[in-house]
Each structure stands twice: as C-alpha cells, then as structure tokens.
C-alpha cells in the first residue's frame, strides 16, 4: 500500500461511525461504571497493545481510585486485516496472584484474543478478571466464552479503524472511528 497516496483517499472513502466527541462521552460513561465496580479492589489495569493504547490512555485518567498499571501485547492480526493464531509479544510483569485485573482493549471482534488473555490471567492466579472494550462488533459467531463487563458501544460487522484501531498498521491516530467500505 502506498500510504502517502492513499491516506486521504481512504479517509474520504470511509464511513464515520463515531466522532471524537461521541467517543469522549462513551469513555466518560465507561469510567463511571468501572469506578463503581472496581474502586475498592486495588486492581492491575492492563491495556492490550497496540489497539488498546489510545483508548486506555483516554480511560485510565478518568478512573478515580488506586490502581496499578501493566500491559500485555498479544495479537492475531500482525499487519493484516484477518485474524490468525495468537502470538504473545509481552506478558504481564506484575504478579497476578490474588489480584483483580481490568483488561482494556479497543474492540471485541470474535473474542479469541481476549478469551486467551483472560484464561492466561486466571491461570496465573488472578482473583477476578474484568474486561472493558470501547467497541463490540455485532456478530452471530462470537468465540468469547463469557460476556464483556464493560462495553462502550457497538459497530456492525465491518472493518473499522481510528482511535487505536488500525487499517494495515496505519490510521490508529485518526480521531473518531470509521468503517472501511471495501477491503
């Protein structure tokens, strides 16, 4: 992909789904719900890289309780647009033993990556694992074994980018969330 030539063309051809203002409101609402649930748990908050980076930065600063931060980096997408097998790039540094964990990710697609990370946390002694996502795709075939605790909004089953989500490793920095009309 010649990114310099196609950058604006892809943005112009994409369908806006959520503006930056709407995402800010979604993040405010999620932070209140998370604070109500976790304020007395002393959790480890773990963004899931790279997609969860931007949303985590927006969310964590609005959580008004003591917490520690670590992160994980596991992916099924690498630089493509289709998921493959899970690849661990970084596991948590902090001990998860008897801790409450809050995982933060950009989007729940099929749920395979998040399910594996949740299993990893429990297998390493976590007392309770919560998950928060900015967006959840509306799918009939979710592979997630449980419901997500905190969901900001939903999107149709289309390829989305912006606010941390990429298209061919680019566009994570785009304000708002957009749908690619054709891949």
MOUR-V523442 format. One record per residue. N is the residue number from 1. RES is the residue in one letter. SS is DSSP state (a for helix, b for strand, c for the rest). Layout:
BEGIN
n=N res=RES ss=SS
n=N res=RES ss=SS
END
This chain:
BEGIN
n=1 res=X ss=c
n=2 res=X ss=c
n=3 res=X ss=a
n=4 res=X ss=a
n=5 res=X ss=a
n=6 res=X ss=a
n=7 res=X ss=a
n=8 res=X ss=a
n=9 res=X ss=a
n=10 res=X ss=a
n=11 res=X ss=a
n=12 res=X ss=a
n=13 res=X ss=a
n=14 res=X ss=c
n=15 res=X ss=b
n=16 res=X ss=b
n=17 res=X ss=b
n=18 res=X ss=b
n=19 res=X ss=c
n=20 res=X ss=a
n=21 res=X ss=a
n=22 res=X ss=a
n=23 res=X ss=a
n=24 res=X ss=a
n=25 res=X ss=a
n=26 res=X ss=a
n=27 res=X ss=a
n=28 res=X ss=a
n=29 res=X ss=a
n=30 res=X ss=a
n=31 res=X ss=a
n=32 res=X ss=a
n=33 res=X ss=a
n=34 res=X ss=a
n=35 res=X ss=a
n=36 res=X ss=a
n=37 res=X ss=a
n=38 res=X ss=a
n=39 res=X ss=c
n=40 res=X ss=c
n=41 res=X ss=c
n=42 res=X ss=c
n=43 res=X ss=c
n=44 res=X ss=b
n=45 res=X ss=b
n=46 res=X ss=b
n=47 res=X ss=b
n=48 res=X ss=b
n=49 res=X ss=b
n=50 res=X ss=c
n=51 res=X ss=c
n=52 res=X ss=a
n=53 res=X ss=a
n=54 res=X ss=a
n=55 res=X ss=a
n=56 res=X ss=a
n=57 res=X ss=a
n=58 res=X ss=a
n=59 res=X ss=a
n=60 res=X ss=a
n=61 res=X ss=c
n=62 res=X ss=c
n=63 res=X ss=c
n=64 res=X ss=c
n=65 res=X ss=c
n=66 res=X ss=c
n=67 res=X ss=c
n=68 res=X ss=b
n=69 res=X ss=b
n=70 res=X ss=b
n=71 res=X ss=b
n=72 res=X ss=b
n=73 res=X ss=b
n=74 res=X ss=b
n=75 res=X ss=b
n=76 res=X ss=c
n=77 res=X ss=c
n=78 res=X ss=c
n=79 res=X ss=c
n=80 res=X ss=c
n=81 res=X ss=c
n=82 res=X ss=c
n=83 res=X ss=c
n=84 res=X ss=c
n=85 res=X ss=c
n=86 res=X ss=c
n=87 res=X ss=b
n=88 res=X ss=b
n=89 res=X ss=b
n=90 res=X ss=b
n=91 res=X ss=c
n=92 res=X ss=c
n=93 res=X ss=c
n=94 res=X ss=c
n=95 res=X ss=c
n=96 res=X ss=c
n=97 res=X ss=c
n=98 res=X ss=c
n=99 res=X ss=c
n=100 res=X ss=b
n=101 res=X ss=b
n=102 res=X ss=b
n=103 res=X ss=b
n=104 res=X ss=b
n=105 res=X ss=b
n=106 res=X ss=b
n=107 res=X ss=b
n=108 res=X ss=b
n=109 res=X ss=c
n=110 res=X ss=c
n=111 res=X ss=c
n=112 res=X ss=a
n=113 res=X ss=a
n=114 res=X ss=a
n=115 res=X ss=a
n=116 res=X ss=a
n=117 res=X ss=a
n=118 res=X ss=a
n=119 res=X ss=a
n=120 res=X ss=a
n=121 res=X ss=a
n=122 res=X ss=a
n=123 res=X ss=a
n=124 res=X ss=c
n=125 res=X ss=c
n=126 res=X ss=c
n=127 res=X ss=c
n=128 res=X ss=b
n=129 res=X ss=b
n=130 res=X ss=b
n=131 res=X ss=b
n=132 res=X ss=b
n=133 res=X ss=b
n=134 res=X ss=b
n=135 res=X ss=b
n=136 res=X ss=b
n=137 res=X ss=b
n=138 res=X ss=c
n=139 res=X ss=c
n=140 res=X ss=c
n=141 res=X ss=c
n=142 res=X ss=c
n=143 res=X ss=c
n=144 res=X ss=c
n=145 res=X ss=c
n=146 res=X ss=c
n=147 res=X ss=c
n=148 res=X ss=c
n=149 res=X ss=c
n=150 res=X ss=b
n=151 res=X ss=b
n=152 res=X ss=b
n=153 res=X ss=b
n=154 res=X ss=b
n=155 res=X ss=b
n=156 res=X ss=c
n=157 res=X ss=c
n=158 res=X ss=c
n=159 res=X ss=c
n=160 res=X ss=b
n=161 res=X ss=b
n=162 res=X ss=b
n=163 res=X ss=c
n=164 res=X ss=c
n=165 res=X ss=b
n=166 res=X ss=c
n=167 res=X ss=b
n=168 res=X ss=c
n=169 res=X ss=c
n=170 res=X ss=b
n=171 res=X ss=c
n=172 res=X ss=c
n=173 res=X ss=c
n=174 res=X ss=c
n=175 res=X ss=c
n=176 res=X ss=c
n=177 res=X ss=b
n=178 res=X ss=b
n=179 res=X ss=b
n=180 res=X ss=c
n=181 res=X ss=c
n=182 res=X ss=c
n=183 res=X ss=c
END
